Amino acid sequence: MRRLVTFGEAMIRLTTPVGVPLETTTWFAAPVGGAELNVAIAARRQGMETVWVSTLPASPLGDLIARHAAANGVATVLRRPEEGRVGLYFLEQSVPPRPSRIVYDRTDSAFAKWPEPAADWKELLDEDTCLVVSGITPALGSAPREATEAAIDTAGSVGAMVALDVNYRSSLWSVEEAFAWLGSVADRADILSASAQDLRRLGLEGSEEELYRGAVERFGLRAAIGSTKESSGRNIRFRLFAATAEDRATSEMEAEVLDPVGAGDAMFGTFLATFERLPLAESVELAAGAMVTAYGLFGDALVADPWDAEQRGGVKR
C-alpha cells in the first residue's frame, strides 16, 4: 500500500479558553478539525503519500482549510462550489472533573450538500491504495452516505483496501441507525478502528483482546485496532489493542491531556502508514506514541512527530 485516500468533511473548530463556557466566551481559537483529514495528516507524518477528498466552498474559510491540508503535506481533490458554507464545531474546554463539551453547527454545509468528489473514484483508487472512511460521513445525510457507499464499492471493484473508523457520534445519529449501517459495511472493510464498546454493539463478545481477535475473524479483516481509556484529572491512561489473523499486540501509556480531540485519528493514521512495513508490535507502539503526542498538542491534527517511548522527559536537542 503506497497511498491513503481519505474521504470526509473538515470544519473550523471554534475553541473557548479553558474554563470559559460557550455561553460567556468573548473569543475563540480556530484550528481546523475533521477526522479523515486528521488521519491523512498523521499518515503523512510517517512518510506515506496521502490524498484528502472533500468539498469546500470557494470562500475564505474554505481556503483556510485547504491551506491547512497543504501545509501538512496532504494532497487534495476538492469540489469548490461557489455557494455553501463550511461546517463549524464548538469545543468548550473544561477543567476535570467537569467534562469538555462539543456543539456542532454543520447542517447544510457544502460537504453535506455536494459530497461527490471532483474526480471519479476509479481515478483515485487502485490496488496500491487504501480508502479511509468513517462513521461520521454517513451520519451527515443521505447524500454523504451514498457517496461513502459508492467509494467503498469502487474500492472493492479495483482491489483497493478499505479502512473503516467507526467514530460513532451520538449527536449525529442514533446507536441503532449507526450500527445498522456499520454492520452492513464492516465485512467490506480490510482494517477496522473501533472501541471495545463499538465492537460489542456490532455483536461481538469477550474481553478486549478477544473482541479484536473476534472482529478480524467475524468480518474477514486484515487488522483491527482500538483502545480503552481511563481518566484521572487531566491525565489519561489508555491501552491500545491490535490484532491480525496471525498476531496480537498491545501498548499501554499515560498522557497529560492538553487537548482531548484528535488522538484517535492520530493513532489510526500512524497505524495505517506503518502496519504493513513494520512488525505489528512496532506499529502499535508508534500509534500509541502518536496518541500521547496528540493529547499534548493544541488542535485536532498531529502537527508534530509522534513521541517515542524511549524519550523519557528532558529536552530534545
Contacts in CASP RR format, 6 or more apart in sequence:
PFRMAT RR
TARGET T0000
AUTHOR 0000-0000-0000
METHOD contacts of the structure
MODEL  1
MRRLVTFGEAMIRLTTPVGVPLETTTWFAAPVGGAELNVAIAARRQGMET
VWVSTLPASPLGDLIARHAAANGVATVLRRPEEGRVGLYFLEQSVPPRPS
RIVYDRTDSAFAKWPEPAADWKELLDEDTCLVVSGITPALGSAPREATEA
AIDTAGSVGAMVALDVNYRSSLWSVEEAFAWLGSVADRADILSASAQDLR
RLGLEGSEEELYRGAVERFGLRAAIGSTKESSGRNIRFRLFAATAEDRAT
SEMEAEVLDPVGAGDAMFGTFLATFERLPLAESVELAAGAMVTAYGLFGD
ALVADPWDAEQRGGVKR
1 128 0 8 1.000
1 129 0 8 1.000
1 130 0 8 1.000
1 161 0 8 1.000
1 276 0 8 1.000
2 48 0 8 1.000
2 49 0 8 1.000
2 128 0 8 1.000
2 129 0 8 1.000
3 48 0 8 1.000
3 49 0 8 1.000
3 50 0 8 1.000
3 51 0 8 1.000
3 128 0 8 1.000
3 129 0 8 1.000
3 130 0 8 1.000
4 39 0 8 1.000
4 40 0 8 1.000
4 43 0 8 1.000
4 48 0 8 1.000
4 49 0 8 1.000
4 50 0 8 1.000
4 51 0 8 1.000
4 129 0 8 1.000
4 130 0 8 1.000
4 132 0 8 1.000
4 163 0 8 1.000
4 269 0 8 1.000
4 272 0 8 1.000
4 273 0 8 1.000
5 50 0 8 1.000
5 51 0 8 1.000
5 53 0 8 1.000
5 124 0 8 1.000
5 125 0 8 1.000
5 129 0 8 1.000
5 130 0 8 1.000
5 131 0 8 1.000
5 132 0 8 1.000
5 160 0 8 1.000
6 36 0 8 1.000
6 37 0 8 1.000
6 39 0 8 1.000
6 40 0 8 1.000
6 50 0 8 1.000
6 51 0 8 1.000
6 52 0 8 1.000
6 53 0 8 1.000
6 131 0 8 1.000
6 132 0 8 1.000
6 133 0 8 1.000
7 36 0 8 1.000
7 52 0 8 1.000
7 53 0 8 1.000
7 54 0 8 1.000
7 117 0 8 1.000
7 131 0 8 1.000
7 132 0 8 1.000
7 133 0 8 1.000
7 137 0 8 1.000
7 147 0 8 1.000
7 148 0 8 1.000
7 151 0 8 1.000
8 34 0 8 1.000
8 35 0 8 1.000
8 36 0 8 1.000
8 37 0 8 1.000
8 52 0 8 1.000
8 53 0 8 1.000
8 54 0 8 1.000
8 111 0 8 1.000
8 115 0 8 1.000
8 133 0 8 1.000
8 134 0 8 1.000
8 136 0 8 1.000
8 137 0 8 1.000
8 144 0 8 1.000
9 34 0 8 1.000
9 36 0 8 1.000
9 54 0 8 1.000
9 55 0 8 1.000
9 87 0 8 1.000
9 106 0 8 1.000
9 109 0 8 1.000
9 111 0 8 1.000
9 112 0 8 1.000
9 136 0 8 1.000
9 137 0 8 1.000
9 140 0 8 1.000
9 144 0 8 1.000
10 32 0 8 1.000
10 33 0 8 1.000
10 34 0 8 1.000
10 36 0 8 1.000
10 37 0 8 1.000
10 52 0 8 1.000
10 54 0 8 1.000
10 56 0 8 1.000
10 65 0 8 1.000
10 68 0 8 1.000
10 69 0 8 1.000
11 32 0 8 1.000
11 33 0 8 1.000
11 34 0 8 1.000
11 65 0 8 1.000
11 86 0 8 1.000
11 87 0 8 1.000
11 88 0 8 1.000
11 89 0 8 1.000
11 106 0 8 1.000
11 109 0 8 1.000
12 30 0 8 1.000
12 31 0 8 1.000
12 32 0 8 1.000
12 33 0 8 1.000
12 61 0 8 1.000
12 64 0 8 1.000
12 65 0 8 1.000
12 86 0 8 1.000
12 87 0 8 1.000
12 88 0 8 1.000
12 89 0 8 1.000
13 30 0 8 1.000
13 31 0 8 1.000
13 32 0 8 1.000
13 33 0 8 1.000
13 88 0 8 1.000
13 89 0 8 1.000
13 90 0 8 1.000
13 91 0 8 1.000
13 261 0 8 1.000
13 299 0 8 1.000
13 300 0 8 1.000
14 28 0 8 1.000
14 29 0 8 1.000
14 30 0 8 1.000
14 88 0 8 1.000
14 89 0 8 1.000
14 90 0 8 1.000
14 91 0 8 1.000
15 28 0 8 1.000
15 29 0 8 1.000
15 30 0 8 1.000
15 31 0 8 1.000
15 90 0 8 1.000
15 91 0 8 1.000
15 93 0 8 1.000
15 299 0 8 1.000
16 22 0 8 1.000
16 25 0 8 1.000
16 28 0 8 1.000
16 90 0 8 1.000
16 91 0 8 1.000
16 92 0 8 1.000
16 93 0 8 1.000
17 25 0 8 1.000
17 27 0 8 1.000
17 93 0 8 1.000
18 93 0 8 1.000
18 94 0 8 1.000
18 95 0 8 1.000
19 92 0 8 1.000
19 93 0 8 1.000
19 94 0 8 1.000
19 95 0 8 1.000
20 92 0 8 1.000
20 93 0 8 1.000
21 92 0 8 1.000
22 90 0 8 1.000
22 92 0 8 1.000
22 101 0 8 1.000
22 103 0 8 1.000
25 92 0 8 1.000
28 90 0 8 1.000
29 298 0 8 1.000
31 298 0 8 1.000
31 299 0 8 1.000
31 300 0 8 1.000
31 301 0 8 1.000
32 64 0 8 1.000
32 65 0 8 1.000
32 68 0 8 1.000
32 300 0 8 1.000
32 301 0 8 1.000
33 89 0 8 1.000
33 261 0 8 1.000
33 299 0 8 1.000
33 300 0 8 1.000
33 301 0 8 1.000
34 265 0 8 1.000
34 300 0 8 1.000
35 134 0 8 1.000
35 136 0 8 1.000
35 165 0 8 1.000
35 167 0 8 1.000
35 262 0 8 1.000
35 265 0 8 1.000
36 52 0 8 1.000
36 54 0 8 1.000
36 132 0 8 1.000
36 133 0 8 1.000
36 134 0 8 1.000
36 136 0 8 1.000
36 137 0 8 1.000
37 52 0 8 1.000
37 54 0 8 1.000
37 65 0 8 1.000
37 68 0 8 1.000
37 69 0 8 1.000
37 74 0 8 1.000
37 301 0 8 1.000
38 262 0 8 1.000
38 265 0 8 1.000
38 266 0 8 1.000
38 300 0 8 1.000
38 301 0 8 1.000
38 302 0 8 1.000
39 132 0 8 1.000
39 165 0 8 1.000
39 265 0 8 1.000
39 268 0 8 1.000
39 269 0 8 1.000
39 272 0 8 1.000
40 50 0 8 1.000
40 51 0 8 1.000
40 52 0 8 1.000
40 69 0 8 1.000
40 74 0 8 1.000
40 132 0 8 1.000
40 269 0 8 1.000
41 50 0 8 1.000
41 69 0 8 1.000
41 72 0 8 1.000
41 73 0 8 1.000
41 74 0 8 1.000
41 301 0 8 1.000
41 302 0 8 1.000
41 303 0 8 1.000
42 265 0 8 1.000
42 266 0 8 1.000
42 267 0 8 1.000
42 268 0 8 1.000
42 269 0 8 1.000
42 270 0 8 1.000
42 273 0 8 1.000
42 290 0 8 1.000
42 301 0 8 1.000
42 302 0 8 1.000
43 50 0 8 1.000
43 269 0 8 1.000
43 270 0 8 1.000
43 272 0 8 1.000
43 273 0 8 1.000
44 50 0 8 1.000
44 72 0 8 1.000
44 73 0 8 1.000
44 74 0 8 1.000
44 273 0 8 1.000
45 270 0 8 1.000
45 273 0 8 1.000
45 290 0 8 1.000
45 302 0 8 1.000
45 305 0 8 1.000
45 306 0 8 1.000
46 269 0 8 1.000
46 270 0 8 1.000
46 273 0 8 1.000
46 274 0 8 1.000
46 286 0 8 1.000
47 273 0 8 1.000
48 272 0 8 1.000
48 273 0 8 1.000
49 75 0 8 1.000
50 73 0 8 1.000
50 74 0 8 1.000
50 75 0 8 1.000
51 74 0 8 1.000
51 75 0 8 1.000
51 76 0 8 1.000
51 77 0 8 1.000
51 124 0 8 1.000
52 69 0 8 1.000
52 74 0 8 1.000
52 75 0 8 1.000
52 76 0 8 1.000
52 77 0 8 1.000
53 76 0 8 1.000
53 77 0 8 1.000
53 78 0 8 1.000
53 117 0 8 1.000
53 119 0 8 1.000
53 124 0 8 1.000
54 76 0 8 1.000
54 77 0 8 1.000
54 78 0 8 1.000
54 79 0 8 1.000
54 111 0 8 1.000
54 117 0 8 1.000
55 78 0 8 1.000
55 79 0 8 1.000
55 80 0 8 1.000
55 81 0 8 1.000
55 110 0 8 1.000
55 111 0 8 1.000
55 113 0 8 1.000
55 114 0 8 1.000
55 115 0 8 1.000
55 116 0 8 1.000
56 62 0 8 1.000
56 63 0 8 1.000
56 65 0 8 1.000
56 66 0 8 1.000
56 78 0 8 1.000
56 79 0 8 1.000
56 80 0 8 1.000
56 86 0 8 1.000
56 110 0 8 1.000
56 111 0 8 1.000
57 80 0 8 1.000
57 81 0 8 1.000
57 82 0 8 1.000
57 83 0 8 1.000
57 84 0 8 1.000
57 85 0 8 1.000
57 86 0 8 1.000
57 110 0 8 1.000
58 80 0 8 1.000
58 81 0 8 1.000
58 82 0 8 1.000
59 84 0 8 1.000
59 85 0 8 1.000
59 86 0 8 1.000
61 86 0 8 1.000
62 86 0 8 1.000
65 86 0 8 1.000
66 76 0 8 1.000
66 78 0 8 1.000
68 301 0 8 1.000
69 76 0 8 1.000
70 76 0 8 1.000
72 301 0 8 1.000
72 303 0 8 1.000
77 117 0 8 1.000
77 118 0 8 1.000
77 119 0 8 1.000
77 124 0 8 1.000
78 118 0 8 1.000
79 114 0 8 1.000
79 116 0 8 1.000
79 117 0 8 1.000
79 118 0 8 1.000
80 118 0 8 1.000
81 110 0 8 1.000
81 114 0 8 1.000
83 110 0 8 1.000
84 108 0 8 1.000
84 109 0 8 1.000
84 110 0 8 1.000
84 113 0 8 1.000
85 108 0 8 1.000
85 109 0 8 1.000
85 110 0 8 1.000
86 109 0 8 1.000
86 110 0 8 1.000
87 105 0 8 1.000
87 106 0 8 1.000
87 109 0 8 1.000
87 110 0 8 1.000
87 111 0 8 1.000
88 104 0 8 1.000
88 105 0 8 1.000
88 106 0 8 1.000
89 102 0 8 1.000
89 103 0 8 1.000
89 104 0 8 1.000
89 105 0 8 1.000
89 106 0 8 1.000
90 102 0 8 1.000
90 103 0 8 1.000
90 104 0 8 1.000
90 105 0 8 1.000
91 100 0 8 1.000
91 101 0 8 1.000
91 102 0 8 1.000
91 261 0 8 1.000
92 100 0 8 1.000
92 101 0 8 1.000
92 102 0 8 1.000
92 103 0 8 1.000
93 100 0 8 1.000
93 259 0 8 1.000
94 100 0 8 1.000
94 101 0 8 1.000
95 234 0 8 1.000
96 231 0 8 1.000
96 233 0 8 1.000
96 234 0 8 1.000
97 233 0 8 1.000
100 260 0 8 1.000
102 171 0 8 1.000
102 261 0 8 1.000
104 171 0 8 1.000
104 172 0 8 1.000
106 112 0 8 1.000
106 140 0 8 1.000
109 140 0 8 1.000
111 140 0 8 1.000
111 144 0 8 1.000
112 140 0 8 1.000
112 141 0 8 1.000
112 143 0 8 1.000
112 144 0 8 1.000
113 143 0 8 1.000
114 143 0 8 1.000
115 137 0 8 1.000
115 140 0 8 1.000
115 143 0 8 1.000
115 144 0 8 1.000
115 147 0 8 1.000
116 147 0 8 1.000
117 124 0 8 1.000
117 147 0 8 1.000
121 150 0 8 1.000
121 151 0 8 1.000
121 154 0 8 1.000
121 155 0 8 1.000
122 154 0 8 1.000
122 157 0 8 1.000
122 158 0 8 1.000
125 131 0 8 1.000
125 151 0 8 1.000
125 154 0 8 1.000
125 155 0 8 1.000
125 158 0 8 1.000
125 159 0 8 1.000
125 160 0 8 1.000
126 158 0 8 1.000
126 159 0 8 1.000
126 160 0 8 1.000
127 158 0 8 1.000
127 159 0 8 1.000
127 160 0 8 1.000
128 160 0 8 1.000
129 160 0 8 1.000
129 161 0 8 1.000
130 160 0 8 1.000
130 161 0 8 1.000
130 162 0 8 1.000
130 163 0 8 1.000
130 190 0 8 1.000
130 191 0 8 1.000
130 272 0 8 1.000
131 151 0 8 1.000
131 152 0 8 1.000
131 155 0 8 1.000
131 160 0 8 1.000
131 161 0 8 1.000
131 162 0 8 1.000
131 163 0 8 1.000
132 163 0 8 1.000
132 165 0 8 1.000
132 269 0 8 1.000
132 272 0 8 1.000
133 148 0 8 1.000
133 151 0 8 1.000
133 152 0 8 1.000
133 162 0 8 1.000
133 163 0 8 1.000
133 164 0 8 1.000
133 165 0 8 1.000
134 164 0 8 1.000
134 165 0 8 1.000
134 166 0 8 1.000
134 167 0 8 1.000
135 164 0 8 1.000
135 165 0 8 1.000
135 166 0 8 1.000
135 167 0 8 1.000
135 168 0 8 1.000
135 169 0 8 1.000
135 178 0 8 1.000
135 181 0 8 1.000
135 182 0 8 1.000
136 167 0 8 1.000
136 169 0 8 1.000
136 172 0 8 1.000
137 144 0 8 1.000
137 145 0 8 1.000
137 147 0 8 1.000
137 148 0 8 1.000
138 144 0 8 1.000
138 145 0 8 1.000
138 148 0 8 1.000
138 149 0 8 1.000
138 181 0 8 1.000
139 145 0 8 1.000
139 169 0 8 1.000
139 172 0 8 1.000
139 173 0 8 1.000
139 178 0 8 1.000
140 172 0 8 1.000
145 181 0 8 1.000
149 185 0 8 1.000
152 162 0 8 1.000
152 185 0 8 1.000
152 188 0 8 1.000
154 160 0 8 1.000
155 161 0 8 1.000
155 162 0 8 1.000
156 162 0 8 1.000
156 188 0 8 1.000
161 190 0 8 1.000
161 191 0 8 1.000
161 222 0 8 1.000
162 188 0 8 1.000
162 189 0 8 1.000
162 190 0 8 1.000
162 191 0 8 1.000
163 189 0 8 1.000
163 190 0 8 1.000
163 191 0 8 1.000
163 192 0 8 1.000
163 193 0 8 1.000
163 268 0 8 1.000
163 272 0 8 1.000
164 182 0 8 1.000
164 185 0 8 1.000
164 186 0 8 1.000
164 189 0 8 1.000
164 191 0 8 1.000
164 192 0 8 1.000
164 193 0 8 1.000
165 192 0 8 1.000
165 193 0 8 1.000
165 194 0 8 1.000
165 265 0 8 1.000
165 268 0 8 1.000
166 182 0 8 1.000
166 192 0 8 1.000
166 193 0 8 1.000
166 194 0 8 1.000
166 195 0 8 1.000
166 198 0 8 1.000
167 193 0 8 1.000
168 175 0 8 1.000
168 178 0 8 1.000
168 179 0 8 1.000
168 182 0 8 1.000
168 198 0 8 1.000
175 201 0 8 1.000
179 198 0 8 1.000
179 201 0 8 1.000
179 202 0 8 1.000
182 198 0 8 1.000
182 202 0 8 1.000
183 202 0 8 1.000
186 192 0 8 1.000
186 202 0 8 1.000
186 219 0 8 1.000
187 218 0 8 1.000
187 219 0 8 1.000
187 220 0 8 1.000
189 219 0 8 1.000
189 221 0 8 1.000
190 221 0 8 1.000
190 222 0 8 1.000
190 223 0 8 1.000
191 221 0 8 1.000
191 222 0 8 1.000
191 223 0 8 1.000
191 224 0 8 1.000
191 225 0 8 1.000
191 272 0 8 1.000
191 275 0 8 1.000
192 215 0 8 1.000
192 219 0 8 1.000
192 221 0 8 1.000
192 223 0 8 1.000
192 224 0 8 1.000
192 225 0 8 1.000
193 224 0 8 1.000
193 225 0 8 1.000
193 226 0 8 1.000
193 264 0 8 1.000
193 267 0 8 1.000
193 268 0 8 1.000
193 271 0 8 1.000
194 202 0 8 1.000
194 215 0 8 1.000
194 224 0 8 1.000
194 226 0 8 1.000
195 226 0 8 1.000
195 227 0 8 1.000
195 228 0 8 1.000
196 208 0 8 1.000
196 211 0 8 1.000
196 226 0 8 1.000
196 228 0 8 1.000
196 241 0 8 1.000
199 211 0 8 1.000
199 212 0 8 1.000
199 214 0 8 1.000
199 215 0 8 1.000
199 224 0 8 1.000
200 211 0 8 1.000
202 215 0 8 1.000
202 218 0 8 1.000
204 211 0 8 1.000
204 214 0 8 1.000
204 215 0 8 1.000
204 218 0 8 1.000
205 211 0 8 1.000
208 228 0 8 1.000
208 239 0 8 1.000
208 241 0 8 1.000
209 241 0 8 1.000
209 243 0 8 1.000
209 248 0 8 1.000
209 250 0 8 1.000
211 241 0 8 1.000
212 224 0 8 1.000
212 225 0 8 1.000
212 226 0 8 1.000
212 241 0 8 1.000
212 242 0 8 1.000
212 243 0 8 1.000
212 248 0 8 1.000
213 243 0 8 1.000
213 248 0 8 1.000
214 224 0 8 1.000
214 243 0 8 1.000
215 221 0 8 1.000
215 224 0 8 1.000
215 243 0 8 1.000
216 222 0 8 1.000
216 223 0 8 1.000
216 224 0 8 1.000
216 243 0 8 1.000
216 244 0 8 1.000
216 245 0 8 1.000
217 245 0 8 1.000
222 244 0 8 1.000
222 245 0 8 1.000
223 242 0 8 1.000
223 243 0 8 1.000
223 244 0 8 1.000
223 271 0 8 1.000
223 275 0 8 1.000
223 280 0 8 1.000
224 242 0 8 1.000
224 243 0 8 1.000
225 240 0 8 1.000
225 241 0 8 1.000
225 242 0 8 1.000
225 243 0 8 1.000
225 267 0 8 1.000
225 268 0 8 1.000
225 271 0 8 1.000
225 284 0 8 1.000
225 287 0 8 1.000
226 240 0 8 1.000
226 241 0 8 1.000
226 242 0 8 1.000
226 267 0 8 1.000
227 238 0 8 1.000
227 239 0 8 1.000
227 240 0 8 1.000
227 241 0 8 1.000
227 264 0 8 1.000
227 267 0 8 1.000
227 291 0 8 1.000
228 238 0 8 1.000
228 239 0 8 1.000
228 241 0 8 1.000
229 236 0 8 1.000
229 237 0 8 1.000
229 238 0 8 1.000
230 236 0 8 1.000
230 237 0 8 1.000
230 238 0 8 1.000
231 237 0 8 1.000
231 257 0 8 1.000
234 256 0 8 1.000
234 257 0 8 1.000
235 254 0 8 1.000
235 255 0 8 1.000
235 256 0 8 1.000
235 257 0 8 1.000
236 254 0 8 1.000
236 255 0 8 1.000
236 256 0 8 1.000
236 257 0 8 1.000
236 295 0 8 1.000
237 252 0 8 1.000
237 253 0 8 1.000
237 254 0 8 1.000
238 252 0 8 1.000
238 253 0 8 1.000
238 254 0 8 1.000
238 255 0 8 1.000
238 288 0 8 1.000
238 291 0 8 1.000
239 250 0 8 1.000
239 251 0 8 1.000
239 252 0 8 1.000
240 250 0 8 1.000
240 251 0 8 1.000
240 252 0 8 1.000
240 253 0 8 1.000
240 267 0 8 1.000
240 284 0 8 1.000
240 287 0 8 1.000
240 288 0 8 1.000
240 291 0 8 1.000
241 248 0 8 1.000
241 249 0 8 1.000
241 250 0 8 1.000
242 248 0 8 1.000
242 249 0 8 1.000
242 250 0 8 1.000
242 271 0 8 1.000
242 275 0 8 1.000
242 280 0 8 1.000
242 283 0 8 1.000
242 284 0 8 1.000
242 287 0 8 1.000
243 249 0 8 1.000
244 280 0 8 1.000
247 279 0 8 1.000
247 280 0 8 1.000
247 281 0 8 1.000
248 280 0 8 1.000
249 280 0 8 1.000
249 281 0 8 1.000
249 283 0 8 1.000
249 284 0 8 1.000
250 284 0 8 1.000
251 281 0 8 1.000
251 284 0 8 1.000
251 285 0 8 1.000
251 287 0 8 1.000
251 288 0 8 1.000
252 288 0 8 1.000
253 288 0 8 1.000
253 289 0 8 1.000
253 291 0 8 1.000
253 292 0 8 1.000
253 309 0 8 1.000
255 291 0 8 1.000
255 292 0 8 1.000
255 295 0 8 1.000
255 296 0 8 1.000
256 295 0 8 1.000
256 296 0 8 1.000
257 295 0 8 1.000
257 296 0 8 1.000
258 295 0 8 1.000
258 296 0 8 1.000
258 297 0 8 1.000
258 298 0 8 1.000
259 294 0 8 1.000
259 295 0 8 1.000
259 296 0 8 1.000
259 297 0 8 1.000
259 298 0 8 1.000
259 299 0 8 1.000
259 300 0 8 1.000
260 295 0 8 1.000
261 299 0 8 1.000
261 300 0 8 1.000
262 294 0 8 1.000
262 299 0 8 1.000
262 300 0 8 1.000
262 301 0 8 1.000
262 302 0 8 1.000
263 290 0 8 1.000
263 291 0 8 1.000
263 294 0 8 1.000
263 295 0 8 1.000
264 291 0 8 1.000
264 294 0 8 1.000
265 294 0 8 1.000
265 300 0 8 1.000
265 301 0 8 1.000
265 302 0 8 1.000
266 290 0 8 1.000
266 291 0 8 1.000
266 293 0 8 1.000
266 294 0 8 1.000
266 301 0 8 1.000
266 302 0 8 1.000
266 306 0 8 1.000
267 287 0 8 1.000
267 288 0 8 1.000
267 290 0 8 1.000
267 291 0 8 1.000
267 294 0 8 1.000
268 287 0 8 1.000
269 287 0 8 1.000
269 290 0 8 1.000
270 283 0 8 1.000
270 286 0 8 1.000
270 287 0 8 1.000
270 289 0 8 1.000
270 290 0 8 1.000
270 302 0 8 1.000
270 306 0 8 1.000
271 283 0 8 1.000
271 284 0 8 1.000
271 286 0 8 1.000
271 287 0 8 1.000
274 282 0 8 1.000
274 283 0 8 1.000
274 286 0 8 1.000
274 287 0 8 1.000
275 283 0 8 1.000
278 286 0 8 1.000
285 309 0 8 1.000
286 306 0 8 1.000
288 309 0 8 1.000
289 306 0 8 1.000
289 307 0 8 1.000
289 308 0 8 1.000
289 309 0 8 1.000
290 302 0 8 1.000
290 306 0 8 1.000
290 307 0 8 1.000
292 306 0 8 1.000
292 307 0 8 1.000
293 302 0 8 1.000
293 304 0 8 1.000
293 305 0 8 1.000
293 306 0 8 1.000
293 307 0 8 1.000
294 302 0 8 1.000
297 303 0 8 1.000
297 304 0 8 1.000
END
